[in-house]
Amino acid sequence: MASRNFGRVAEIMTANMKFMLDKYTMEGSVPFDNDALPNESELRLWNLAQTTINNIKHNAVIMVNAGYSGDIGLILHGRISSVRTKWEGVDKITTINVLDSEDLSKREVTEIAFAKGTLASAIIKQMAGYIGLPVAQMTLNQDYRYQDGYTAKGKVTDIITEVCKDCGTSCFINQSKLYVRNLRSGADGVFALSPDTGLIGSPEYFEDNGIQGFKIQAQLQRRLTTASVINLTCREWSGKLHVRSGSHRFSNTGDFITEVEAIM
Protein backbone atom coordinates (compact mmCIF):
# COMPACT_ATOMS: atom_id res chain seq x y z
CA MET A 1 0.00 0.00 0.00
CA ALA A 2 1.34 3.41 -0.98
CA SER A 3 2.00 5.38 2.18
CA ARG A 4 0.99 8.65 0.52
CA ASN A 5 -2.61 7.41 0.20
CA PHE A 6 -3.40 7.70 3.89
CA GLY A 7 -6.67 8.79 5.47
CA ARG A 8 -9.75 8.08 3.35
CA VAL A 9 -11.89 11.11 2.56
CA ALA A 10 -15.28 11.13 0.85
CA GLU A 11 -18.04 13.71 1.02
CA ILE A 12 -21.51 13.75 -0.53
CA MET A 13 -23.04 17.20 -1.01
CA THR A 14 -26.58 18.19 -1.93
CA ALA A 15 -29.12 20.84 -0.85
CA ASN A 16 -26.58 22.63 1.38
CA MET A 17 -25.94 19.38 3.25
CA LYS A 18 -22.62 17.56 3.48
CA PHE A 19 -22.17 13.93 4.50
CA MET A 20 -18.58 13.08 5.45
CA LEU A 21 -17.11 9.58 5.50
CA ASP A 22 -15.72 10.07 9.00
CA LYS A 23 -19.15 11.01 10.38
CA TYR A 24 -21.59 8.88 8.40
CA THR A 25 -21.68 5.25 7.35
CA MET A 26 -21.87 5.35 3.57
CA GLU A 27 -20.70 3.79 0.33
CA GLY A 28 -20.83 4.61 -3.34
CA SER A 29 -20.18 3.35 -6.84
CA VAL A 30 -19.43 5.93 -9.54
CA PRO A 31 -19.03 4.53 -13.09
CA PHE A 32 -17.62 6.32 -16.13
CA ASP A 33 -17.28 5.31 -19.79
CA ASN A 34 -16.87 6.62 -23.33
CA ASP A 35 -20.40 6.78 -24.75
CA ALA A 36 -23.02 9.53 -24.79
CA LEU A 37 -25.45 7.77 -22.47
CA PRO A 38 -25.42 9.28 -18.98
CA ASN A 39 -23.93 6.99 -16.34
CA GLU A 40 -25.89 6.13 -13.20
CA SER A 41 -24.08 6.14 -9.88
CA GLU A 42 -25.39 4.68 -6.63
CA LEU A 43 -24.80 6.19 -3.20
CA ARG A 44 -25.95 4.62 0.07
CA LEU A 45 -26.13 6.28 3.50
CA TRP A 46 -27.05 4.66 6.78
CA ASN A 47 -29.45 5.86 9.48
CA LEU A 48 -30.22 9.40 8.32
CA ALA A 49 -32.86 11.39 10.16
CA GLN A 50 -36.18 11.52 8.31
CA THR A 51 -36.01 15.31 8.05
CA THR A 52 -32.64 14.93 6.32
CA ILE A 53 -33.99 12.31 3.91
CA ASN A 54 -36.90 14.63 3.05
CA ASN A 55 -34.40 17.26 1.86
CA ILE A 56 -32.75 14.89 -0.63
CA LYS A 57 -34.84 15.73 -3.68
CA HIS A 58 -35.33 14.15 -7.09
CA ASN A 59 -33.47 16.09 -9.84
CA ALA A 60 -31.42 18.08 -7.31
CA VAL A 61 -27.73 18.61 -8.02
CA ILE A 62 -25.43 16.31 -6.08
CA MET A 63 -21.64 16.13 -5.94
CA VAL A 64 -19.13 13.71 -4.49
CA ASN A 65 -15.52 14.49 -3.60
CA ALA A 66 -13.15 11.68 -2.70
CA GLY A 67 -9.49 10.93 -2.16
CA TYR A 68 -7.08 10.95 0.72
CA SER A 69 -6.23 13.46 3.40
CA GLY A 70 -4.69 16.48 1.67
CA ASP A 71 -5.60 15.26 -1.84
CA ILE A 72 -9.32 15.11 -2.65
CA GLY A 73 -11.29 16.09 -5.73
CA LEU A 74 -14.57 15.76 -7.60
CA ILE A 75 -15.54 12.28 -8.81
CA LEU A 76 -19.26 12.86 -9.40
CA HIS A 77 -21.42 15.80 -10.45
CA GLY A 78 -24.95 15.01 -11.52
CA ARG A 79 -28.62 15.07 -10.66
CA ILE A 80 -30.57 12.76 -8.40
CA SER A 81 -32.71 10.32 -10.40
CA SER A 82 -34.23 8.46 -7.43
CA VAL A 83 -34.19 8.31 -3.64
CA ARG A 84 -35.48 5.37 -1.64
CA THR A 85 -35.16 4.31 1.98
CA LYS A 86 -35.68 0.88 3.50
CA TRP A 87 -34.93 -0.92 6.72
CA GLU A 88 -32.46 -3.79 6.89
CA GLY A 89 -32.65 -5.16 10.41
CA VAL A 90 -31.93 -2.26 12.77
CA ASP A 91 -30.44 -0.10 9.99
CA LYS A 92 -32.28 2.43 7.85
CA ILE A 93 -30.49 2.67 4.48
CA THR A 94 -31.11 5.48 2.01
CA THR A 95 -30.10 4.75 -1.59
CA ILE A 96 -29.55 7.68 -3.94
CA ASN A 97 -29.21 7.10 -7.67
CA VAL A 98 -27.48 9.84 -9.62
CA LEU A 99 -27.56 10.34 -13.37
CA ASP A 100 -24.72 12.23 -15.04
CA SER A 101 -27.17 14.44 -16.93
CA GLU A 102 -28.61 17.84 -16.23
CA ASP A 103 -32.29 17.42 -17.12
CA LEU A 104 -33.81 14.03 -17.82
CA SER A 105 -37.07 15.51 -19.15
CA LYS A 106 -35.32 17.01 -22.18
CA ARG A 107 -33.58 13.93 -23.51
CA GLU A 108 -35.75 13.66 -26.64
CA VAL A 109 -36.65 16.10 -29.42
CA THR A 110 -39.68 15.78 -31.68
CA GLU A 111 -38.08 17.09 -34.86
CA ILE A 112 -35.60 19.85 -35.62
CA ALA A 113 -34.61 20.62 -39.21
CA PHE A 114 -31.17 22.10 -39.77
CA ALA A 115 -30.50 24.09 -42.93
CA LYS A 116 -28.38 22.94 -45.83
CA GLY A 117 -24.68 23.36 -45.16
CA THR A 118 -25.02 23.12 -41.36
CA LEU A 119 -21.84 22.02 -39.62
CA ALA A 120 -21.85 19.07 -37.23
CA SER A 121 -20.38 21.22 -34.44
CA ALA A 122 -23.45 23.48 -34.52
CA ILE A 123 -25.81 20.51 -34.22
CA ILE A 124 -23.83 19.00 -31.35
CA LYS A 125 -23.83 22.27 -29.40
CA GLN A 126 -27.58 22.77 -29.87
CA MET A 127 -28.39 19.18 -28.91
CA ALA A 128 -26.19 19.45 -25.82
CA GLY A 129 -28.20 22.51 -24.85
CA TYR A 130 -31.39 20.45 -24.86
CA ILE A 131 -30.05 18.23 -22.09
CA GLY A 132 -28.40 21.12 -20.27
CA LEU A 133 -24.85 19.87 -20.78
CA PRO A 134 -21.99 22.34 -21.19
CA VAL A 135 -19.51 21.24 -23.86
CA ALA A 136 -16.25 20.76 -21.95
CA GLN A 137 -14.18 19.75 -24.98
CA MET A 138 -14.87 19.59 -28.70
CA THR A 139 -12.11 18.38 -30.98
CA LEU A 140 -13.60 16.87 -34.13
CA ASN A 141 -11.53 14.83 -36.55
CA GLN A 142 -13.67 16.45 -39.23
CA ASP A 143 -16.38 19.07 -38.71
CA TYR A 144 -18.74 17.38 -41.15
CA ARG A 145 -20.90 19.69 -43.25
CA TYR A 146 -24.42 18.43 -44.02
CA GLN A 147 -24.83 19.70 -47.56
CA ASP A 148 -28.47 18.57 -47.74
CA GLY A 149 -29.30 19.62 -44.21
CA TYR A 150 -29.97 17.41 -41.19
CA THR A 151 -33.11 16.41 -39.31
CA ALA A 152 -32.72 15.71 -35.60
CA LYS A 153 -35.39 13.45 -34.14
CA GLY A 154 -35.53 11.12 -31.14
CA LYS A 155 -33.18 10.69 -28.21
CA VAL A 156 -30.72 13.54 -27.94
CA THR A 157 -27.90 11.23 -26.89
CA ASP A 158 -28.49 9.12 -30.02
CA ILE A 159 -28.44 12.22 -32.21
CA ILE A 160 -25.18 13.44 -30.70
CA THR A 161 -23.62 9.99 -31.11
CA GLU A 162 -24.71 9.78 -34.76
CA VAL A 163 -23.36 13.23 -35.63
CA CYS A 164 -20.07 12.53 -33.86
CA LYS A 165 -19.78 9.27 -35.81
CA ASP A 166 -20.13 11.24 -39.05
CA CYS A 167 -17.15 13.27 -37.83
CA GLY A 168 -15.14 10.16 -36.95
CA THR A 169 -15.03 11.28 -33.33
CA SER A 170 -16.04 9.79 -29.96
CA CYS A 171 -18.29 11.51 -27.44
CA PHE A 172 -19.11 10.90 -23.80
CA ILE A 173 -20.70 12.50 -20.76
CA ASN A 174 -18.59 12.91 -17.64
CA GLN A 175 -19.39 14.88 -14.48
CA SER A 176 -22.36 16.58 -16.19
CA LYS A 177 -20.29 17.81 -19.13
CA LEU A 178 -20.14 16.68 -22.74
CA TYR A 179 -16.80 15.69 -24.25
CA VAL A 180 -16.45 15.36 -28.02
CA ARG A 181 -12.97 14.00 -28.75
CA ASN A 182 -10.96 10.87 -29.27
CA LEU A 183 -9.65 9.05 -26.22
CA ARG A 184 -6.08 9.16 -27.47
CA SER A 185 -6.01 12.90 -28.16
CA GLY A 186 -6.21 15.98 -25.97
CA ALA A 187 -4.11 17.71 -23.35
CA ASP A 188 -4.90 15.41 -20.45
CA GLY A 189 -2.50 15.24 -17.57
CA VAL A 190 -0.52 12.03 -17.31
CA PHE A 191 -0.88 10.04 -14.09
CA ALA A 192 2.10 7.84 -13.25
CA LEU A 193 0.67 4.60 -11.85
CA SER A 194 2.87 2.01 -10.20
CA PRO A 195 2.80 -0.08 -7.01
CA ASP A 196 4.31 2.97 -5.25
CA THR A 197 1.45 5.25 -6.35
CA GLY A 198 -1.48 2.92 -5.66
CA LEU A 199 -1.50 0.10 -8.22
CA ILE A 200 -3.17 -2.99 -6.74
CA GLY A 201 -2.17 -6.42 -7.96
CA SER A 202 -1.30 -7.24 -11.56
CA PRO A 203 -3.01 -5.55 -14.54
CA GLU A 204 -5.03 -7.97 -16.68
CA TYR A 205 -4.33 -7.82 -20.42
CA PHE A 206 -7.31 -7.82 -22.82
CA GLU A 207 -7.93 -7.59 -26.55
CA ASP A 208 -11.28 -6.35 -27.86
CA ASN A 209 -11.95 -6.09 -31.61
CA GLY A 210 -8.30 -5.45 -32.29
CA ILE A 211 -7.93 -2.96 -29.44
CA GLN A 212 -5.38 -3.92 -26.80
CA GLY A 213 -5.30 -2.76 -23.23
CA PHE A 214 -5.27 -3.61 -19.55
CA LYS A 215 -7.85 -3.89 -16.79
CA ILE A 216 -6.31 -2.12 -13.82
CA GLN A 217 -7.21 -1.79 -10.16
CA ALA A 218 -5.77 0.95 -7.96
CA GLN A 219 -6.37 2.68 -4.70
CA LEU A 220 -9.10 5.27 -5.29
CA GLN A 221 -7.63 7.87 -7.61
CA ARG A 222 -9.89 10.81 -8.39
CA ARG A 223 -7.67 11.86 -11.32
CA LEU A 224 -8.58 8.73 -13.27
CA THR A 225 -11.68 9.00 -15.45
CA THR A 226 -12.63 8.68 -19.10
CA ALA A 227 -9.77 9.78 -21.41
CA SER A 228 -7.27 10.09 -18.55
CA VAL A 229 -3.74 9.13 -19.52
CA ILE A 230 -1.90 6.55 -17.42
CA ASN A 231 1.84 6.05 -17.52
CA LEU A 232 1.85 2.49 -16.18
CA THR A 233 4.94 0.96 -14.64
CA CYS A 234 4.72 -2.58 -13.33
CA ARG A 235 6.30 -6.00 -13.68
CA GLU A 236 3.94 -7.07 -16.47
CA TRP A 237 4.15 -4.02 -18.76
CA SER A 238 5.24 -0.39 -18.90
CA GLY A 239 3.93 2.34 -21.18
CA LYS A 240 1.17 4.85 -21.86
CA LEU A 241 -2.52 3.94 -21.70
CA HIS A 242 -5.79 5.84 -22.24
CA VAL A 243 -8.77 5.18 -19.96
CA ARG A 244 -11.99 4.25 -21.76
CA SER A 245 -14.15 3.14 -18.82
CA GLY A 246 -14.12 2.27 -15.16
CA SER A 247 -15.56 3.10 -11.76
CA HIS A 248 -14.73 4.56 -8.37
CA ARG A 249 -15.94 2.66 -5.30
CA PHE A 250 -15.76 3.97 -1.76
CA SER A 251 -16.90 2.98 1.71
CA ASN A 252 -15.87 3.41 5.33
CA THR A 253 -14.10 0.10 5.80
CA GLY A 254 -14.56 -1.81 2.52
CA ASP A 255 -13.64 -0.87 -1.04
CA PHE A 256 -11.85 2.38 -1.67
CA ILE A 257 -10.66 1.73 -5.19
CA THR A 258 -10.67 2.81 -8.81
CA GLU A 259 -10.96 0.19 -11.53
CA VAL A 260 -10.36 1.05 -15.19
CA GLU A 261 -10.10 -0.42 -18.65
CA ALA A 262 -7.31 1.44 -20.40
CA ILE A 263 -6.27 0.99 -24.03
CA MET A 264 -2.90 1.28 -25.71
C-alpha positions as CSV (number, residue, x, y, z in Angstrom):
1,M,0.0,0.0,0.0
2,A,1.3,3.4,-1.0
3,S,2.0,5.4,2.2
4,R,1.0,8.6,0.5
5,N,-2.6,7.4,0.2
6,F,-3.4,7.7,3.9
7,G,-6.7,8.8,5.5
8,R,-9.7,8.1,3.3
9,V,-11.9,11.1,2.6
10,A,-15.3,11.1,0.8
11,E,-18.0,13.7,1.0
12,I,-21.5,13.8,-0.5
13,M,-23.0,17.2,-1.0
14,T,-26.6,18.2,-1.9
15,A,-29.1,20.8,-0.8
16,N,-26.6,22.6,1.4
17,M,-25.9,19.4,3.2
18,K,-22.6,17.6,3.5
19,F,-22.2,13.9,4.5
20,M,-18.6,13.1,5.4
21,L,-17.1,9.6,5.5
22,D,-15.7,10.1,9.0
23,K,-19.1,11.0,10.4
24,Y,-21.6,8.9,8.4
25,T,-21.7,5.3,7.4
26,M,-21.9,5.3,3.6
27,E,-20.7,3.8,0.3
28,G,-20.8,4.6,-3.3
29,S,-20.2,3.3,-6.8
30,V,-19.4,5.9,-9.5
31,P,-19.0,4.5,-13.1
32,F,-17.6,6.3,-16.1
33,D,-17.3,5.3,-19.8
34,N,-16.9,6.6,-23.3
35,D,-20.4,6.8,-24.8
36,A,-23.0,9.5,-24.8
37,L,-25.5,7.8,-22.5
38,P,-25.4,9.3,-19.0
39,N,-23.9,7.0,-16.3
40,E,-25.9,6.1,-13.2
41,S,-24.1,6.1,-9.9
42,E,-25.4,4.7,-6.6
43,L,-24.8,6.2,-3.2
44,R,-26.0,4.6,0.1
45,L,-26.1,6.3,3.5
46,W,-27.1,4.7,6.8
47,N,-29.5,5.9,9.5
48,L,-30.2,9.4,8.3
49,A,-32.9,11.4,10.2
50,Q,-36.2,11.5,8.3
51,T,-36.0,15.3,8.1
52,T,-32.6,14.9,6.3
53,I,-34.0,12.3,3.9
54,N,-36.9,14.6,3.1
55,N,-34.4,17.3,1.9
56,I,-32.7,14.9,-0.6
57,K,-34.8,15.7,-3.7
58,H,-35.3,14.2,-7.1
59,N,-33.5,16.1,-9.8
60,A,-31.4,18.1,-7.3
61,V,-27.7,18.6,-8.0
62,I,-25.4,16.3,-6.1
63,M,-21.6,16.1,-5.9
64,V,-19.1,13.7,-4.5
65,N,-15.5,14.5,-3.6
66,A,-13.1,11.7,-2.7
67,G,-9.5,10.9,-2.2
68,Y,-7.1,10.9,0.7
69,S,-6.2,13.5,3.4
70,G,-4.7,16.5,1.7
71,D,-5.6,15.3,-1.8
72,I,-9.3,15.1,-2.7
73,G,-11.3,16.1,-5.7
74,L,-14.6,15.8,-7.6
75,I,-15.5,12.3,-8.8
76,L,-19.3,12.9,-9.4
77,H,-21.4,15.8,-10.4
78,G,-24.9,15.0,-11.5
79,R,-28.6,15.1,-10.7
80,I,-30.6,12.8,-8.4
81,S,-32.7,10.3,-10.4
82,S,-34.2,8.5,-7.4
83,V,-34.2,8.3,-3.6
84,R,-35.5,5.4,-1.6
85,T,-35.2,4.3,2.0
86,K,-35.7,0.9,3.5
87,W,-34.9,-0.9,6.7
88,E,-32.5,-3.8,6.9
89,G,-32.7,-5.2,10.4
90,V,-31.9,-2.3,12.8
91,D,-30.4,-0.1,10.0
92,K,-32.3,2.4,7.9
93,I,-30.5,2.7,4.5
94,T,-31.1,5.5,2.0
95,T,-30.1,4.8,-1.6
96,I,-29.5,7.7,-3.9
97,N,-29.2,7.1,-7.7
98,V,-27.5,9.8,-9.6
99,L,-27.6,10.3,-13.4
100,D,-24.7,12.2,-15.0
101,S,-27.2,14.4,-16.9
102,E,-28.6,17.8,-16.2
103,D,-32.3,17.4,-17.1
104,L,-33.8,14.0,-17.8
105,S,-37.1,15.5,-19.1
106,K,-35.3,17.0,-22.2
107,R,-33.6,13.9,-23.5
108,E,-35.8,13.7,-26.6
109,V,-36.6,16.1,-29.4
110,T,-39.7,15.8,-31.7
111,E,-38.1,17.1,-34.9
112,I,-35.6,19.9,-35.6
113,A,-34.6,20.6,-39.2
114,F,-31.2,22.1,-39.8
115,A,-30.5,24.1,-42.9
116,K,-28.4,22.9,-45.8
117,G,-24.7,23.4,-45.2
118,T,-25.0,23.1,-41.4
119,L,-21.8,22.0,-39.6
120,A,-21.8,19.1,-37.2
121,S,-20.4,21.2,-34.4
122,A,-23.4,23.5,-34.5
123,I,-25.8,20.5,-34.2
124,I,-23.8,19.0,-31.3
125,K,-23.8,22.3,-29.4
126,Q,-27.6,22.8,-29.9
127,M,-28.4,19.2,-28.9
128,A,-26.2,19.5,-25.8
129,G,-28.2,22.5,-24.9
130,Y,-31.4,20.5,-24.9
131,I,-30.1,18.2,-22.1
132,G,-28.4,21.1,-20.3
133,L,-24.9,19.9,-20.8
134,P,-22.0,22.3,-21.2
135,V,-19.5,21.2,-23.9
136,A,-16.3,20.8,-22.0
137,Q,-14.2,19.8,-25.0
138,M,-14.9,19.6,-28.7
139,T,-12.1,18.4,-31.0
140,L,-13.6,16.9,-34.1
141,N,-11.5,14.8,-36.6
142,Q,-13.7,16.5,-39.2
143,D,-16.4,19.1,-38.7
144,Y,-18.7,17.4,-41.1
145,R,-20.9,19.7,-43.3
146,Y,-24.4,18.4,-44.0
147,Q,-24.8,19.7,-47.6
148,D,-28.5,18.6,-47.7
149,G,-29.3,19.6,-44.2
150,Y,-30.0,17.4,-41.2
151,T,-33.1,16.4,-39.3
152,A,-32.7,15.7,-35.6
153,K,-35.4,13.4,-34.1
154,G,-35.5,11.1,-31.1
155,K,-33.2,10.7,-28.2
156,V,-30.7,13.5,-27.9
157,T,-27.9,11.2,-26.9
158,D,-28.5,9.1,-30.0
159,I,-28.4,12.2,-32.2
160,I,-25.2,13.4,-30.7
161,T,-23.6,10.0,-31.1
162,E,-24.7,9.8,-34.8
163,V,-23.4,13.2,-35.6
164,C,-20.1,12.5,-33.9
165,K,-19.8,9.3,-35.8
166,D,-20.1,11.2,-39.1
167,C,-17.2,13.3,-37.8
168,G,-15.1,10.2,-36.9
169,T,-15.0,11.3,-33.3
170,S,-16.0,9.8,-30.0
171,C,-18.3,11.5,-27.4
172,F,-19.1,10.9,-23.8
173,I,-20.7,12.5,-20.8
174,N,-18.6,12.9,-17.6
175,Q,-19.4,14.9,-14.5
176,S,-22.4,16.6,-16.2
177,K,-20.3,17.8,-19.1
178,L,-20.1,16.7,-22.7
179,Y,-16.8,15.7,-24.3
180,V,-16.4,15.4,-28.0
181,R,-13.0,14.0,-28.7
182,N,-11.0,10.9,-29.3
183,L,-9.6,9.0,-26.2
184,R,-6.1,9.2,-27.5
185,S,-6.0,12.9,-28.2
186,G,-6.2,16.0,-26.0
187,A,-4.1,17.7,-23.4
188,D,-4.9,15.4,-20.4
189,G,-2.5,15.2,-17.6
190,V,-0.5,12.0,-17.3
191,F,-0.9,10.0,-14.1
192,A,2.1,7.8,-13.2
193,L,0.7,4.6,-11.8
194,S,2.9,2.0,-10.2
195,P,2.8,-0.1,-7.0
196,D,4.3,3.0,-5.3
197,T,1.4,5.2,-6.4
198,G,-1.5,2.9,-5.7
199,L,-1.5,0.1,-8.2
200,I,-3.2,-3.0,-6.7
201,G,-2.2,-6.4,-8.0
202,S,-1.3,-7.2,-11.6
203,P,-3.0,-5.5,-14.5
204,E,-5.0,-8.0,-16.7
205,Y,-4.3,-7.8,-20.4
206,F,-7.3,-7.8,-22.8
207,E,-7.9,-7.6,-26.5
208,D,-11.3,-6.4,-27.9
209,N,-11.9,-6.1,-31.6
210,G,-8.3,-5.5,-32.3
211,I,-7.9,-3.0,-29.4
212,Q,-5.4,-3.9,-26.8
213,G,-5.3,-2.8,-23.2
214,F,-5.3,-3.6,-19.6
215,K,-7.9,-3.9,-16.8
216,I,-6.3,-2.1,-13.8
217,Q,-7.2,-1.8,-10.2
218,A,-5.8,0.9,-8.0
219,Q,-6.4,2.7,-4.7
220,L,-9.1,5.3,-5.3
221,Q,-7.6,7.9,-7.6
222,R,-9.9,10.8,-8.4
223,R,-7.7,11.9,-11.3
224,L,-8.6,8.7,-13.3
225,T,-11.7,9.0,-15.4
226,T,-12.6,8.7,-19.1
227,A,-9.8,9.8,-21.4
228,S,-7.3,10.1,-18.6
229,V,-3.7,9.1,-19.5
230,I,-1.9,6.5,-17.4
231,N,1.8,6.0,-17.5
232,L,1.8,2.5,-16.2
233,T,4.9,1.0,-14.6
234,C,4.7,-2.6,-13.3
235,R,6.3,-6.0,-13.7
236,E,3.9,-7.1,-16.5
237,W,4.1,-4.0,-18.8
238,S,5.2,-0.4,-18.9
239,G,3.9,2.3,-21.2
240,K,1.2,4.9,-21.9
241,L,-2.5,3.9,-21.7
242,H,-5.8,5.8,-22.2
243,V,-8.8,5.2,-20.0
244,R,-12.0,4.3,-21.8
245,S,-14.2,3.1,-18.8
246,G,-14.1,2.3,-15.2
247,S,-15.6,3.1,-11.8
248,H,-14.7,4.6,-8.4
249,R,-15.9,2.7,-5.3
250,F,-15.8,4.0,-1.8
251,S,-16.9,3.0,1.7
252,N,-15.9,3.4,5.3
253,T,-14.1,0.1,5.8
254,G,-14.6,-1.8,2.5
255,D,-13.6,-0.9,-1.0
256,F,-11.9,2.4,-1.7
257,I,-10.7,1.7,-5.2
258,T,-10.7,2.8,-8.8
259,E,-11.0,0.2,-11.5
260,V,-10.4,1.0,-15.2
261,E,-10.1,-0.4,-18.6
262,A,-7.3,1.4,-20.4
263,I,-6.3,1.0,-24.0
264,M,-2.9,1.3,-25.7
